[in-house]
Amino acid sequence: MDVAATYLNTLEKKKNQLIFNSLADAILIETQNRLVEYANTSFCTLFKVKTSPEEMVGTDCKQSTHASSFLFKNPSKFIYRLDEIIEASLPVKDEELLLRDGRTMLRDYFPIIINNALTGHLWVYRQNVPATQIHFAQQKEKLNLFEHVLNNIDTGIAIFTPEQRYIFINKTALPSKDKRSFITGKTDIEYCTYYNLDKTLAEIQQTFFQQALTEKKEVRFEETVVNKKGKELYRQVIFYPVLSEEKEVEVVIRYVLDITLLKENEQQLQQTIHHYNSILNKLNDIVLLADDTLKVDFINDAWKQLFAAVEGDNEANIFSHISLKKYEFYKQAFAVLDGSVNKADGKIDLLQKDGSKKWFKYSIGTGLSNKKNDKGIVTILNDITKEMHLEENLLEVVKREKELNDIKSAFVNMVSHELRTPLAVISSGAELIQMMLNAGRPKEEIGVYAAQILSEVDRMTSFMNDLLMVSKIEAGKIDFNPEPTSLTASITELASKTYSPWKDGRTLTVTAKGDERLVHVDTKMTRHILQNLIDNAFKYSTNTEAPKLRVRYSKTFATISVIDNGIGIHNDDIVKLFASFSRGRNVANIAGTGMGLVVVKYFVNHHKGIVAIKSKLGSGTIFSVKIPY
């Protein structure tokens, strides 16, 4: 309610105009945003305003202030001081102003506060004359005016001495005229004693009054009273000390505001919030509300059932619930907060109490914070763990299907090469032998073709053995029988029987380092590992220095390294070498099935060992097998 409406609704307009216009003091009433609500004739005369008081209503005081400021000796100071008073919104009494013609003027200011809100400004200007020359009637009229104004404000107002004795109390606070007359000069305790009333509220107010008096600042508190109908009423009581220029308390003003409706609305709001929270807590989806700093306002029970509790769940930051490592989630959350997007969706994985992972589809939208009317976010997490597992399984099936197709293609190509070529050699060799026999050629000539046939048969046999070995491995039919073994002795024996020399005339060099220890290995598996790696070293390093084999005994491992100076392996092919039918891209026409290293890897794993490859194209390869003791 603005100041003008208050006056016009509570006072007779003509009567008030007569009262104001009969005063010698200049009166100006402004709205909160400084528009003229009322000015009396004395004000227009004093400030040399050419328009009538009625014509001033609704005009902007800020503009007229600049025009009037030149009546004073220091215009800029006059304007600055006005702004300073309005900003403080505290009563000002008998402030002296120096006019340009040498005279002085006194100014009073009273902030008009209704329902705990500043609604306007009351200014009183008067000439500074000796107190003995002030007419008693004027003072009386002025006092009556302020009492009349205060008595028609619907807020309980009282003014006390520093001893908490009543100077004034308005009709709203105490409707009975007789009781208002009686209470003047007395305390609340004395009033309650005289009328035989409960002193509890009076004693509580006395405590807060003393606090305001001691601290010299406004004190607020709430109290509950019961009216004649038995209904509880809620009131906010404000004690406001008015200080002198020496910073001493001159009087204390008490405002009593009826906040019953506000309290009832708050209680209804809390009931509504509780109702909706109950609904949200019954949902299977996780609901999380946070303010603009991502501090959690609410998080429902669905979260608490799945995830570890966080101290102060409904007070903690979202960071305490969802890791900052979930960069995409927070990127989208801040995009919603800053208004870049209205809504954001995505997927996120979170760890449950038992350490297992759950997948959620999240939706982030804008909302209001529960605790303040600021922008926040609402996040809903929908459990899609089953769907993700199905999707992962489907992707795994598709991946496996692709791998099987690749293996099938590689197998077909391999069989085509490894079987068709030997069969062609055998077929042509047999025909030549038949022709040579018919022609009566000597056995020596026939023997060359017979040897080729035997070699290709051995190649096919080796291929079929590799296939059979892989089949047994995949069926889990390979027995593992480790026993203490001297690797150095086994390797030396194998080298002397098979690789001294190899079929191309080169001889394998074997060296050992460290203190030899017996190693628990399956001798058949170990022999297969060694033969495969050594054969490959010779096969892929023709026309170079013979391969070397080194055995090194450390504290925890026995390491076997097969070193060649051959064609090397491309970096991209190294990771694929242990897959079935996979071979390096640079093997050209060198015979091989692509299954030997699959068997090597399987046998090394049985020994809980490690296979490592170090290679450079055109510069050779080192295969190292580490077997723990």
N, C-alpha and C positions, 0 to 999 in steps of 0.2 A: 504494500500500500504506500503511495507517494505522500509527501508532506501535504500538498494542497488538498488531496482527497481526504486526508485525515482531518484537516481543519474544516473543510466544507461539509463533511459528514457528521461532525460532532459539535460544531458551533454554528450559531446563526451568522450568516455572512455579513449582513449589514451591521449587526452589533459589533462584530470583531473589527470591521473596517473603521467604525467610529472609535473603538478603543485604540487601535494602532495609530490611526491618523491624529488622535488627540495627544499622542505622546510627543515630547520634545526630542527624544532619542530617535536616531535614524535606524529603522528596522529593515533587514533584508533576509528573506528566506529563499534558499536555493535547493534544487533537487540534487541528488547524488552526483549527476553528471553536469551540474552547475548551470542549470537553466532557471530563470527567475520564476519562483512560485508566488512571491508577494513582496512588495516594497511599499512602505508608507510615504506619506507626503513629506515628512521630515527628511527621509533619505533622498528624495528627488531634489529637495531644496539644498541640502548639505553638499551633494555631489554635482549640483548644477545640471541635473538631467532635464532636458527640454521637454520630454514626453511625460504624460501623466502616469501615475502608478499602475493603472489598469493596462496601459499600452506596453508597459515593461514586461508583463507576464509572458513567459515563454521565450524571452530573448536570451542570448548567450552571454553569461556573466563574464566569460573570458575576454570577449571583445570590449565590453563596456569598461572592464577593469583597466585596460590600456589607456582609454580616454580619460578616466578619472585619476589615473596615477600622477598626472601632471599638476594636480592640486597640492601634491606633497613635495617636500624639499628634495627627496631622493626617490624618483619614480621607480627605478629598477629595483631598489631595495623593497619598496612597497609591494611590487608584483611578486618578487621572490619570496617575501615573507608570507603572502597569501597562499602560495603553492605549498610552502613548508607547513603551515598550519593545517591545511586540508589533508596533506599526506599523513600527518601525525594523527589527525582526528581526535585530538584531546582538547578539553575545555581551556580557553584562554580568558584571563580576567584582567581588566584595566591595563591593557597594553598601550603604551604611549606612542603617538605618531606625531611627527613634526611637519606642519604645513609650510608651504612655500612663503606665506605672508608672516611667518614667525609664530603663529598660534600653535597650540597643541591640541590633539584630539585623543580620546581614549576609545579602545576597541575591546569588545567582548566577543567570544566565539563559543558556540555550543554545538557539538555534533548531535544530530537527531538520530537516535538508535531505536529501532522498533523490531521486536522479535529477534534480537541479537544481531541485527544487520544495520549498517549505516544507510539511512534513506535520505538524508538531506543535511543542510548546514544553516545555522541561524547566526546572523551577524548583527551586532548592536554597536553603533557609533554615537559618541556624544562629545560635546566640547568639554575640555578639561578646565573646570572652574572650582574654586575652593569649596570644600564640603559644606561650609556654613551657608553658602549661597544656594545649595540644592534644595529645591522646594520639597517639603515632606510629601505633598500630594503626589508628586511625580514618582518618588520612591515607592509609595504605597501602591500606586497604579501599576508600576512595573512589577512589583512583587505579586500583585493580584493576577497580572497577565501570565507570569510563568506558572503560578499555581494552577491557573485555569487550563493552561496548555497541558501540564503534567497530569492533571486530574482526568483529562479526556484521552489519554494514551492507554491502550488496552494491555499494557505491560505493568506489572507491579513494580513501583519505584519508591525507594526510600532514601533519605539522606541522613547520615549520622555524623556526630562529633567523633573525634578520635577515642572518646571514652565509650563509644557505642550507644550514645543517647540520641534519640530521634530529634532531628531538626524539622523534617518533613516526611510525610508518607501520603501517596496519592490514593484516589478512590478505588482503583483497581486492586491495590494491595490490601486496603482496609475500607470497605464500603461505608461503614457507620461514621457519620460526621462527629458524633459524640466521642466515639472511641479514638478517632484521629486526633481530636482535641485533647483527650486524656493522655494519649501516648507521647505527645510532644514533650521532650525533656526527660523521658524515661527510657529504660532499657527493655529488651524483650523479656528478660527474666522478671523484672518488676511487673510488666504487663500481665504475664502468665500467672504470677502470684496473686495479683489483684482479682483476676477473673477466674481463678482456680482452674487453670488449664495445664495440660501436660507440658513439661519443660524440656522434653527430649530434643525436639527440633531446635528450640531456642539455644540449648547448650551446644548442639552440633554447629549451628550457625556462629555461635560465639567463638568456637575454635577456628573456623575459617576466616572470620573477621580479624582475629588477632594475627593470623598468617599474612593476610593482605596488608595489615598495619605494619607488621615487622619487615616483610620483604618489599613493601612499597611497590607492589605490582598486582595486577589483576589476578583473582583467584576464582576458580569455577568448581562447582560440585553439583551433584544431583541428589534430590531427596524425594521421598514418597510420602504422600499424605492421603487420607481417606476423607471423601466429602460426606455430606449429610445423608446421601443415598447409599453409602457404603462402598462406593466405587473408588478404586485406587487411582490417584492422579500423580503424574510424574512432573517434577519441576526442576529446572536448572536455575541455580542461584549464582549470581555473579557479584562479587564485591570488588568495586573499582575505587582505589584511593586517588584523590585529587591532590596534587602536590603544589606547594608554594614555590616561589622563585628560589627559596633556600632549600628546596627539596624536602620539606617537611610536609607531613600529611595534614591538610586543612580540614577536609571532610572525606567521608567514604560514601559512595553511592552504591546502593544495592538494586540490582535488577532481578526480578523473579519471572522466568519465562515458563509458560505451560508447554511442556513437551510430551504430553500424554499421547496425542495423535501420532507424533513422530515415533514414540516408543512402540505404540501398537502396530504401526507400519513395519518397524524393524522386526518385531516379534513375528508378524505375519510373513515377512520376507524370509526370516530364519526357518520358519516352518515349511515354506515353499522350497527353500534350498535343501532342507533335510529330506523332504519328500522326493525331490529329483535326485539327490545323492543316493537315496535308498534304491531308486529305480536303476541308476547307473551301476550300483554295486551288485545288482542281480544279473547284469549283462555278462556274457561270455567274452565279448570283446574288451580290450583294455582301453580305458578312457583316461586321458591325461590333460589337465588344463594348467596353463602356465601364464605368467604375466610377461610384460615386454622385456624383462631381464632374464627370462626363462626360469624364474623361481616358481616352483610347483604350487598351485592353488588347490588342486584336487587330483587324487589318483585313486581309481576304484579298486575293489577287492580282487578283481581278476588279475591284476598285476601282482598283488601280495601273495596270491595262491601259487604263482609260477616262479617268482623270483625272490632272491634274498632280500630281507628287510633292510631298508636304509634308515638310519637314525633321523627321526623327524621327516617321515615319508612325505607328509603334506606341507613341509616347510623347505625341504632340500631343493637344490637346483636340479634341473633335468640331467645335468652332467653326472650327478650321483647315481642316476638310474640307467642312462644310456651313454656308453663310452664316447668320449670325444673323437675316438678313432673312426666313428661312423660319420665320416666327413660329408658324404652326400646328404644324409639326414639333416645335419645342422646347416648345410648350405641352403637347403630348401626351407628349413624353419625360419632362417633369417630373411630369406626372400619374401616369405609371407608377412613377416613382421614389418619389413620396410616398405611393403606395398607393391613390390615388383610383380608379384603374382597373388591371386586371390586364394588359390588352392594348390597343393602339391601332393603327389603320390609317389610311392616307391616301395621297395622291399628292403628288409633289414633282418639280420640274424642276431639273436641275443642268447646268452647262456643262462640256463635255468639254475635253480638251487643245487641240483645234483650234478651240475657241470655239463649236461647235455645241451645241444643247440636246438633252438626253435626258430622257425622262420615266420615273419609277419609281413603282411601288406599294410603299409601305413598311409593315412590320409591326414594332412595338416591343413587346417583352415583358420580363419581369423575368429576371434571371440573377445569377450570382455573379461578382465580379471575379476575374481570374486571379491577381492579386498580393496580395490580402488577402481574407479571408472576409467581405466586405461585400456589400451589395446593389448590383447594377449593372443595366445594360440590355443586351439583345440586339436589334440592329436588322438586319433583312433587307430589301434593296432588290431588287425584281424589275423588270427592264427591260420597260416597256410602251410604248416609243416608237412602235412600229409600230401598236399598238392605238389610241394617242392620235391618230396621224396619220389613221388610218382614221376615227376618231370625228370629228376636225376636218373631214376631207373630207366626211363624211356631213352634218355640221352645215352646212358651206358649201353643199353641194348643196341641203339643205332650205331654207337661207336664200335661195339663189339662186332656188329654185323659188318661194318665197314672193314674192320681188321680181318675178319674171316674172309671177306671177299678179296682183300689184298693178299692174304695168305694163300687163298685158293688160286688167284692169278699167278702169284709167285711160284706156287707149287706146280701149276700147269707148265709154266715157262721152264722151271727147273727140270721137271720130268721130261719135257720135250727135248731139253738140251742134254741132260745127263743120261737119258735112256736111248733116245733116237740116234745120237752120235755114236755111242758104243755099238749099238745094233748095226748101224750102217758099216762101221769098221769091221765088225765080226762077219757080216754078210758078204762084204766085198772080199775080205780075207779068205773066207771059206771058198768062195768061187775061184779065187786065184789058186788056192791050194788044189782044188779039184782039177783045174786046167793044167797046173804044173804036174800033177800026178798022171793025168792022161798023156801029157807030153813026155813023161819019163824024166822030169827034171831031178837033179840031185837033192837029197834030204837037207843039205845045208841051206839051199835057197828056200826050200819049203819052210824051214825052221823059223826064218825071219817073220813070215806071216802068221805062223802058229803062235809066236811070242806076242805079236800084236793082239791076236785074239785073246790070249790069256790075260794080257794087260787090261784090255777093255772089260773082260769078265770080272777081273779084280776091282775095277772102277765101279762097275754096276753093283758088285757085292758090297763094296764100301758104302755106296749110296743107300742100298737096301738096309744095311746094318745101321746107318744113321737114322733112317726112317723108323726102324724097329726100336732103336734106343729112345728116340723122342716119344714114340708111342708108349713105351714102357714108363717113361718119366711122367707123361700126362696121366697115365693110369695108376701111378703111384706104386708100381711093381718093382722098383729098384731097391735092393737091400743095401743097407749101410752097415759095414762091419769094420770099424776103426781098430787099429792095433798099433802099439809103439813101433815106429819105423825110423830107420836112418835114411833121411832124404838124400843125403850125399851119396850113400852107397847105391840106392835105387836109381838115382839119376846117372851116376857113372856107369852102372851096368847097362841101362837103356841106351846111353850114348855110344858105348863100345859095340853093342850088338847091331844097332840100327843106323847110327849116324857117324860111323867111323870107317869108311866115309858113307855119305848119303848117295843115292843113285846118280847124282850129277858129279860125284867125285869130291865134293867139299866135305870137310870134317867139322863137326860141332865142337866148340871149345867150352869146357866146363870149369868154373872156379867157385870156391867157397870162402866165405869170410865169417869171422866170429867164432865163438865157442859152440861147437855142434851139440845139439840136444835131440833126443828122440822126440818125434812128433807123432801124435795119435792120428793116423790117416787110414782110409780105406785104400789099400794098395792098388786094386783094380781101377778105382775111380781116379787115383792120382796118376796112374800110368796113362789113362785115357786123356787126362788134362794135359800132361806133358807131351804126348805124341801129337795131339791136335795143335798145340801152340808151336811146337818145333817144326812140324810138317808145314804149317802156314808160313813160318819164318823162312824156310828154304824155298817154298813154292813161290812166294811173292818177292824174292830177292835174287833171282837168277842173274848170273854174270856180275855178281858183286862179292865182296868179302863174305866168308862163311858166317852164319849166325853164331851168337854166344849165349851161354846159359850161366847165370850167376845165382848162387844160393847165399843168402845172408841171414845169420842167426842174431836176432836182437833179444831184448829181455822178455818181450811178450809175443813176438811173431817170428815165424820162419818165412822169409820172402824169396820166392823163385821168380827171376826175371829172365825173359827170353828176348834177345835183342837182335834186330836185323837191320840191314842197310838198304832195304828194298823200296818198293813204290810208295809206301806210306798210305795213310787213310785221311780222307777229307773230314774236317771237323764236324760237319753236319751228319756224316755217316756213322761217327763213333757211337752216338747214343742209340743207333738202330741195329748195331751189329749183333746184339743178343736176342733179336727177334727172329723167329723161324723164317728161313729162306731169304734172309736179308744179307746183302753183300755190298761192298764198297763200289762206288760208281766207276772206279778206275781199274777194275780187275780185268777188263778186256776179255780175252778168250782163255784166261787161266781157269782150269777146271776147279769146281767147288760146288757144294750143295747149299751153303748158307745155314747149315744146321749144326756144324761142329761147335761153334761158340755158345749155342743154346745149351748143349750138353755140358760144356765147360762151366758155364755160369751155374747150372743146376748142381753139379758136383761140388763146386767151390762153396756154394751156399750150404750144402749138407755139412761141410766142415766149419761152418760159421766164419768163413773167410771172405776176402774181398778181392775182386778183380779190377785192376786199374789199367788204363790204356794211355800211352803218351806217344803221339805220332806227328809227323810233319810230312806233307806231300813231297815225294821225291827224295826224302832223307832218311827213311826208315821208321820202324815202330818198336816200342818196348811194351810188352805185355807183362804185368807184374801180378803175381798171386800171393796174397798174404794169408797164412794159416796160423791161427793162434795155438799156443801149446796146450 
